[in-house]
């Protein structure tokens, strides 16, 4: 506890101490004579209906914890001081009546009251009436918004909703206030259950100089707050980070030894000093208790962001986040740093929340309440321009306190301030550094964060060209060779000898397990290569935006152009297979000419008979589905139509028994296209083509035609007639119903009774007999139900 001397307290707090330490340390505290004078000259005003209702709600249900009055009243005092401090930046003369900006609190046990005084902006007589007698306004936020429009002086000193929390602990509240532009000091007074309030000129005169003094006349069940230690603990908890110093009048009791009075030495008859022998039992020294009083600075610690990060506890960082950004969840990681921009310095806190809004891309950082700008510990604004935080980082929470900014200009100029532009670059860098730090120091925590923020980071890769290389390193992907998501650099490091492509298979919305079953990666997995498994809709946009990683070019395994890097080793065998299956390839291309550009012998299949791949510049099945999902209004867009028009490549597996059988059938035809065998083969090829489309991730143009083909093959395999039809006997309904759908009750007596039909609760109970209403209390009329309400 830090105690100030009386002289220092006078200088710091602007207060005059009474001679008696037990007396409240004000020049003229309210007494019975003052109160009589107030009542005699008071103007009576009736509360608006909103305020009367609000006061009842405050006392009965708004606050679940009575201690909240400390936080609310100190917050109001701090607001008043911040408003004055902000205005004084451009007009220092406003500070003259009371230069020291602080809050002082006195627990006056003798008179059963607590007095809170601030040297803030103060209120005039009209402002006392409007601010405390009408519905509460938003306070500092509204003040700043009006200030930006040049109308801030109309909102000075307004209290927020928190003022009415006074009545949680007080039967009566007195508010004395003096504003710089007010000729006199005025007093507002009201009781907890009153329907009116009074305004009067303060009979003590101008005792404040400038500011506001709130006197709480405590209820009998609130006397615990007169205990200085309890009051101190509440102030420390709720107002530790306030920009203004808070002093508590503190009495300290000490024990001191009473020094015995010195006696004149005794002399004998010869004039010599008598020497007394030491007594065997010395008397205990006499003591007394001394009470001293002084101002004690309660919030003597600097705000969290002003302190050395090494001195701040993890719990303090978390608490600051939840309070400042009104979050129920704790942050996942944070960074606390200081930076220099030009001739000014700033301090900042960057938090990575543990959750990410699903609609983050449709909002900006303002809508997500992600930024707070302070100047010299005074809140200024949350709006630094639409794109101050980029879309992909608009959910990251940022707190900035700048030593100096030109506040005497409008917001448009503030947005273009060079220092703020430099701070923005620094913030983006620090945020990305924080991501990288978490990924290196705690991979498990990073994967937890990445599972929620992957889309945001991928949006950044596509949109943020300047930071693209840094963002790419933060991405994680599933692969065929790793149990956990891995970085692109790690995949590159595991490449095979001669490999020049970075393989990937895209399947938006699919699971890793499903993609591992795809025929496109059969040979890749069998030969020990690694392929990325892209399951996010953003992934294919990334590979098209970033064509290569550390020298390896991205290659979609569902498109043409797949190369392993060792094709020369198997060139002779592949050439023989191409020659052998050339007749089948030509026949298939002719039969599927409307859909196929070419038919080739596959180098990527091992067990599947065939698959469909897109051209190098074409759309894969995954991309076709994404494009089709963007259609609006039922009309096909240009890209979707273009995707359907593109011809594809059919790859056949020369080692698959089905393909070998097809080759034999084609060779047996010997060019005959009119035989029954040729017709059956054409149908088989049609089924094979559509099945390959499905297995390759494409959409079948006409599903019904495909199902009919499959049914025909099933009929043949089962020996069922191809033309036989199901025996169906359906009776058609010809009559048409007329009149209303729900006929009216035959009489009002048959209709179920409404609550308005009953005269009292007993009638309702009789009507509900036999109905299963477990848990309903039939002995308590509805008017006596006491539940929680949500009037606010």
N, C-alpha and C positions, 0 to 999 in steps of 0.2 A: 504494500500500500504506500503510495507516495503522498506525503502531506506537504502543503504549502504554508509558509508563514502567513500571518495575518496581513502583513504589508504586501507580500507578493499576491495573496488572494485578492486584495482590493484592486491591485493593478490588473490582474488577469481576468477577474470576473466582473469588475465594475460594480462591486457591491460594498456597502458600508456595514461593518460588523458592529453589533451591539456590544456594550461593555460586558454584559453578563453572557458568558459562554452558553448558558442553557437557553438563552433567548434566540428566536429565529434571527439569522444574520441579515436582516433587511432594515433599511432606514426606517420604514414605517409599515410593518405588517398589518393586515386587516385586523381590526379589533371591534368590539361591540359598538363603540361610538361611530366608527366608520360605517358599519353595517346599517346603523339607524339612519345615518345621513343618506346612504344609498337608497334605502327604502323610501325615504321621504321625497327624493328628487327623481325617482325612477320613472321611465316610460314603459308601460306595459304593452307587450305585443303577443298576439296569439300565434302559436306554431301553425305552419301549414299542415294539412292532413298527412302529407308525405313524411314530414319530420316526426309528427306524433306517432305515426305507425312505425317508423324506423326505430325510434327510441324503444318502443315496446319489443320489437324484434331483437334489437341489440341485447337487451337485458334478459330476454327469455330464451333465445335460441341461436342467435347468430354466432356467438363465441362459446366454444365448449370449455375454454380455459380462461379463468378470470385474470391470470397473469398477463394476458395479452394487452391490457391497458398500458403497461409500461412501454412495450414496443410501439404501440400506436401513437401515444402522446410524444414520445421522444422522436419518432419518425416525423411527426408534424413539426416539431421544433427544428429538426434538422432541415426540413423542407424550407421553412421560413428563413433560416440562415443561408441556405444555398441560393435562394432567390436574391437575397441581399448581396451575397458575395458575387453573384453573376452580374447584377446591375452595377456593382461598384467597380467592376473591371473597366467600365466606360465612364463612370461618374464617381470618383473616390470620395467626393464630399458627402455621399450618403452615409458613410461610416462615422462621421464626426460626432453625432449625439452619443454613440456608444461604440468606440473603436474595437473593443475586444469582442470577438464572435465566439460565443460559447453557450452552453446550457448548464443551469445549476438546479440542484434538487435538494430540498430540505424535508426531512421527516419530523414534523412538529408534534411530538407525542403529547405534550401538555395540552394542546388545543385540538388533538385528534384530527390532524389535517396533514396533507402532503402538498408542498408548493413546488411547482416546476416553472422555472423562468428561462426564457431565451432572449438573446439580443438580436433577434432576426428582423424581418421586414416590418412586423407589426401590422395592426389593422386600425382603420378609422372607425368612427361610429357607424357609418353606413355599412362598412364591410363586416363589422361584428354582427349586425342585424341580418345581412344577406347570407353570410357564410355559415353562421351557426343557427339561423332561424329558418333556412330553406334547405332543400335537399343538397346533400354534399356533392361536391364536384371532384374531378380527378386529381386536383392538386398540381404537383410539379409538371406532369406531362402536359396538362392543358395549358399551364402557364407558358411552357416553352413553345407550344404550337401557336399560341396567341402572340408571343413575343416575335416569332418569325414573321407574323403578319403585321407587326407594329402596334399590337393592341395589348401588350403584356401587362400594362399598368392597371388594367381593370381586374386582374386576377391575383394581384399581390396578396400574400398572406392567407390564401384560402385554406381552410382545413379540409381534410378528407373525411371519409366515413369513420375513420378511427377515432375521431374526437368523441363520438357518442359511446365509445367503450368506457369512458370515464364513469358512466352510471352503473357499470358492473360493480364498482367498489365504493361509489360515493352517492350519498343521498342528495347532496347539493354541490354544484360546481360554479365557481366564480372565475371569470376570465377578464383580466385587466390587460389592455393593450394600448400601445402608443405607436403611431406611424409617423414618419418624417413630415408628411404633408397634413398631419392632423394638428389643430391648435391646442387640443387638450387630450388627456388620457381618459379613456372610457372603460366602463365595467359592464360585462354581460353576466347575468346570473340566472340559473334555472335549477329546478329540482327534477329528480328522476321521473316522477309520475305526473309532472305538471303539464298543463295544456298551454302554458304561456311562459314567456321569459321577460326579463326586464333589462333595460339599458339605461345607464346613468353616468354622469360625469364622475370621475374618481375623486372623492373628497380628499384624498391624500395629495392630490396634485400630480405633477410629473415625477414619479419615482423611478420610472424605467429608463428614461432618456429615449429609448426606442426598443421595441420588442413586445413580448407577451408573457404574462404571468398567469398560470392556471393554479387555482386552489381547489383541492379535492377535500370535501368534508366527508370523512370516511363513515361507512356503515359500521354497525357493531360487529358484523362478521368479517370485516376487512381490516381489523386493527393489526393483523400480522404484518401488514406492509409498513408499519411504523418501525419495524426492526431494521436497523441500518444494514446488517449483514445480508438479510434476505433481499433488501432493496438493491444493494450493491451487486449481488449475484444476478438478479434479473436484468439490471442495466448492462452488465458485462456480457450477458448472453445475447441480448437483443440489440444492443447499440454499439458493439465493439468496433464495427467498421464505419461508423458515422464519421463524416468529414470534420465535424466540430467536436471540441473537447467537452466532456460532461463532468461536472464537479458535484460531489456529494458532501454536504455539511456533516462532518464526522467528529464525534466526541471520543476522546481517548482517555481512559483512566489508568493512571500509573501510581505506584506506591513509592514514597520517598521516606528516607530516614530523617527524623527530627533531630537536628544537632542540639545537644544540651548547651545551656548557657554557661559561659565560662565564669567561674566564681573567683573572687579575689583570694589570693593565697593567705592562709592563716599563719600567724607568727607566734612564737612563744614569748616568755617574759624577757628573754635576752634579745629579742628582736630577730631571731632566726626563723626561717620558714619551716613550718612543721612538715615532715614527710609522712604521708599516710601509707600504712601497709596495704598491699593488694588484698582486696576482699576475695574470699574463696569463691563465692558465687557472684559472678557479674550479672548485673541486670541486663535484660534484653533491651536493645535500643527502641525507643518509641518511633512509630511510623504513622504516616497519614496518607490518604488517597487524594490525588490531585487530578482534577478533570480539566483537560485542555481541549480546545475545539479549533478546527481549521478546515479549509477546503481540501478535499481529497480528489485527485484526478482519477476517475474510474476507468475510462477507456484510454489507458496510457500506452497501449500497444498500437503500433502503426497499422493501417489497413493491410490486409493480407497481401495485396499486390505490391505494396511498398516495401515489404520485408524481403530478406534474403531467402531464396527458395530452400536453402539448406535448413532454415529455422522453422519452416512451415510443415506441420504434420499432414499426413495423408488424409486423416479424418477432417482436418480443417479445409483442405482443398475440396473434398466431397461436399461438405456442408455449404461452402461458398457457392458451389455450382447449383445445388438444389434450391438454395434461397434466391440467388441472383437470376436464374433462368427458370424458376418455378417448375422444376422437374421433380417427379416422384422417383425417378430412377437415378442411380448413381452413375457418374461418368465412367467410361472404360479406360480412358487415359487423358493426360493433360500435359501442357507445357507452359512454364512460367518464365518469362524472359524480359529483357530490357533492350531497347534499340535506340540508335541515334539517327535522326533524319534532319540533315542540315544543321541548324543551330539549336534545335530542340530535341528533347528526349521523350521517349514514351515507354510505358510499361504495359505488358499485355499478358493475358491468360487465354490459352486456347484449349478447349475441351472437346474430346471426341465422345459424343453421347453413346450410350449402350443400345439405343434404338434409333431407327431411321424412318421418318414418315414415308408411307408408300407413295404419297402424292408430292414428294419433294420437288420433282421437276416442273410441276404445274404452279409452284409458288416461288417467291423470291425470299431472300433472307429476312426481309421485313415481315412477311406473312408468317414466317417460322420463328420470329422474335429471337434471332440468332446473334445480334450484335448490340453492344452498348458502348457509347463513346463518352468518356469523362474528360474534362479539362481541369487540372489542378484539383482532382477529387470531387468535382462537381459534375453531375450528370448533364449532358448537353443534348444528345439526340441518339436515336437508333437508325436514322436514315442518312446514309452517306451516298445516296445515289443508287439507282436501280441495279447496277451491275457491280457494286463495290465488292461483294462476295460472289464469285462465279457460281453458276447453277450447280455444278457438281460438288461444291463445297458449302452451299448455302445452309446446310443443316448443322455444320460445325459451329459450336458456340464460341464467340469471341468477345473478350472484355478488354477495352483499351483505355488507358489514362495518359493523356498527353500533357506535357508541362506547359506548352504554350501554343495557342492557335488564334487566328484573328476572328474574335467573336463579335466584333462590331460591324460585321457584314451579313448579308442575307444568306440563306441556306444554299442558293445556287452558286455563290462565290465560294462557300465553304466546301462544296462538293469538288470544285476544281482546284482546291488548294494543293500546292505541290507536295507539301509534307504529308498530306493524307494519301496522295498517290504513291509516295514512297513507302508509307506504312502498309498500304495494300500489298505491294510486292513482297515486303518482308513477311507479312502475315501468311500469304500463300506459300512462301518458301518454308516457313516454320510449320505450317500445317502438314505439308508433305514430309518434312523432316520427322514430325511426330509419328506419322504413319510408318515410315521406314524404321524408326527407332523401336516401335512396338513389334514390328515384324521380325526384327533381329533379336531383341531381348526376350520376347515372350511369344513364340510362334503360335502356341495354342490360343492365347488371347487374341492374337491377330486374326486367326481363322474364324474365331467367334465374331469379331468385328466385320471381317470381310464377307461373311455369310449374309450380312445385312446391308453392307455398303458397296457390294460389288458393282451394282448397276450404276451408282453414282461415280465410281472411279472409272468405269468404262465410258460413261458419258464424257468424262474429262479427257480421256484418251482421244476421243473423236473430235471434241470441240476446242480443247486447250492446246494449241500447237506449240506454244512456248515451253510448256511443262510436260509435253507428251512423253519424252524419254524417261522422265522421273516417274510419271504415272504408270507407264508400262511395267516398270520394275515392281510396282505394288500389286499387279494382277496375279491371280492364282487360278489354275485350271486343273481339271481332272484329266488324267492321261491313262493310256492302256498299260503303263508300266509302273504306276505309283498308286499306293493306297490312299494317300492324302493329296489334296490340291497342291500343285507345285508351280514354281515360277518358270517363265519362258527361258530364262538364262540357264536354269537347271536342266531343262529338256535339251537345250543346245549342247550343254556339256556332256550329255549322255548319247550324243549322236554316234552313228556307226561310221566306219571308215568309208570315205568316198561319198557320204550322204550330203546332198546339197539342198534338200527340201525339208521344210518343217511340216510334217503331215498333220492334218486335222480332219475331223468328221463332225459336222454340225447337225444338231437335232434339237431345236428350240422346244423346251417344255418336256423333253424326254429325260429319263434317268440314265445314269452312267451304265447301269446293268443292261439296259435296252440297247444302248449304242454298242456295247461290247459284243452283241449278237449280230451286228450288221455285217452283211457279206462284203462291204467295202473294205473292212480291215482284216479280213481273214488271213490274207497273205502277209500283211504287215506284222500281225501278232505272231504268226507262225515263224517268221524269219527273225523275230527278236527286235524289230524296230519299235519305236514309240510314237504314238499319235495322240494329239490333243482331242479331247472329247468335249465339244462345245455345246452346252445345254441352255445358254442364255440367248434371248433374241438379239442382244447387242453384240454377240461374239463375231458374227460374220461381218458386221460393220467395222469391227476392229481390224480384222485381217485384210479387209479391203482398204482401210485407212493406212495401215502400217504394212507395207508389202513384204518386209523382211526383218528378221531379228538376228543381229550379230552375224550377218552374212548368209543366213539360211532363209530362203524364200518360202513363204507359206504356200502349201499345196493342198487343195481340197481333194480328199481321196474319193469324193463322189463326182469328180470332174476329170476330163482328159488331162494328160500331161504328167501322170504319176511316174516318177523315176526313183529307183533305189540306189543307183550309182554303181551297180555291178552288172548291168545288162549285158555287157560284152562277154561275160563268162557263160551266159546261156543263149547267146545269139543264134548259134547253129541249130540248137534244139527248137527254139521258138520259130525259126524260119521254116523248119520241117513241118511243124504243126500248122502254121499259116497256110502252107501249100496244101496240106492234107484236107483242111477244113474250108478251103476256098469255095467249093461248090455249095456247101451249106450257107456260108456267109452271103454269097450272091443270091441264093434262093430267099433267105430271110429278108434281105434288103428289098427285094422285089415285092415280097408279100407285105412288108410293113413300110412301104415307100412313103405313105402319107405322114408317118410319124418319125421315121428313122432316117438319119443322114448317112450313117455308115454302120456296118457290122464288123467287129474286129475280134480277134482271138485275145482273150484277157490274160494279163500278166499279174492281176491282183487277186484272182479267185483261187481257192483251194478245193472247197467242197460244193459250193452253190453252183448250179448249172449256168446261170447267166444273171446279169444285172444291167440296169440302165444308168448311164452317166451323162452328165451335161457337158457341153463344149467348154473350152477355156473361158470364153466370154459369156457363157450361158448361165442360167439360174439352176442351182441345185434344187432337189425336192424340198429341202428345208426353207430355202429362200422363196420358192414359189408359194409355200403355205403362208409365210410371213406377209408377202405382198397381197395375197388373196384376203388375209385377215384385215387389211386396211381399207377394203371396199366399204363404201358408205352409201346408204340409200338404195342398196340392192343393185346398183349399176357397177359394172366391171370397169376398173380404171385402166388407163393405158398400159401401165407396167404389167398388170395381171394378164391383159390380152396378149401383150408381147411375149410373156413367158409361155403361154399356151401355144403360140405360133412357132416357137423354136423347136427344130427337130433335134433329136437326141441320138446318142450312140449306144448301140446294143453290144455288150461284151459277152462272149460265150466262153465257157470253160471247157477246153478240149479234153480235159481229164474226167469230166463228169459223165457218168453212164447215160444220162438223158440226152446229152448233146451228141454223144456217139450214136445213140439210137436214131436221133433225128437225121444225122448224116447218112446212115444206112437207108432210111426211108426216102430221102431225097435222091440218093443214087439209084434206088430201085425204080423210081418214077421214070428216070431216063428221059426227062423232058415232057412227059405226058401230063398235061394240065387239066384234062377234061374227065379223067377217071374218078371213080368213087374214092379211090385211095388219095388222090390229089385233094379232093374236097375235104376228106377227113383230116388230112395233114394241115390244111389251111386253118381248120377250126382249132386243131391242137396248137398251132403256132399263135393263133389269136389269144388262147388262154394263157400260153406261155408268156406272151408280151405283157398282158395285163397283170399277170402275177409278178412279173419282174418289176413292173412299175410300182406295185404296192410294196414289194420287198426293198425297193430302192428309195422309198420315201416320197414318191410322186403320187399325185391324185389321178384316179381313173376318170377319163372324160365321161363315160356312160356306165355307171355301176350296174344298172339293170341289165344291159346287154352282156356284161361280163358274167353276172350271175346266171343268165340264161345259158351261156356257153358252158359254164361249170355244170349246170343241171343236165345238159345234154350229154356230157361225158359220163356223168354218174348214171344216167339211164342206160347208156350203152354197156357200162361195166356191170350193171345189175341185170341186164337182159330185159329191161322195161321198154315198152313201145315208146318211140320218140314223139309220137303224135297223140298218145293217150292223154285225156284231160280229166281233171278231178270231177266227181259227181257232186254237184251242188244244187240244193233245193232251197231257195231263198224266197220268202214271202215279202212282197213289197207292201208298204203302208201307203194307203191312198187318202185316208181321212185327214182333215186339217183341223187343228184345235183353234178355237176362237175365244175371245174374252181375255181378261187379265190372267197372268201366270199364277198369281197367288190370290185365290178368291177370298172375299171378305168373310169374317166370322158371321155365323147365322144370327147372332144377337150379341149385344154388349155383355150379356151375362156369361157368354161362352168365352169371351176374350180374357186373357190373363190379366190379373189386376195390376195396376201401376202403383207406385209408392204414393201418388197423390190421392189414391182412393181410400187410404187409411187415415183415421182420425188420430190414432195414437200408436205407440209402440206395441201395446198388447195385441192389437189387431194384426200387426205384422207377424208377431210370434205365432199366432194361431194359423195364419196362412202358410207359414214355413214349416209346420209340423209334418214330419215324415220325409223332409228333404235332408239329404246328407250334407250338412254344413259343419264338418268337424273343425273345431277350433274357434267357432264363433261364440262370443260372449253375449247370450240372450238376456242377461240380467242388467246390462248396462245400456241405457238408451244412447242413440247416436250422439246426442248433444253433449254427452259426458266423455266421449272418447278423447283421450289425450295422446295424440301421436305427434310425430314431427311434421312440420309443414314447410313448404318451400315458397313462402310469399315473395322472397327476393328473386 
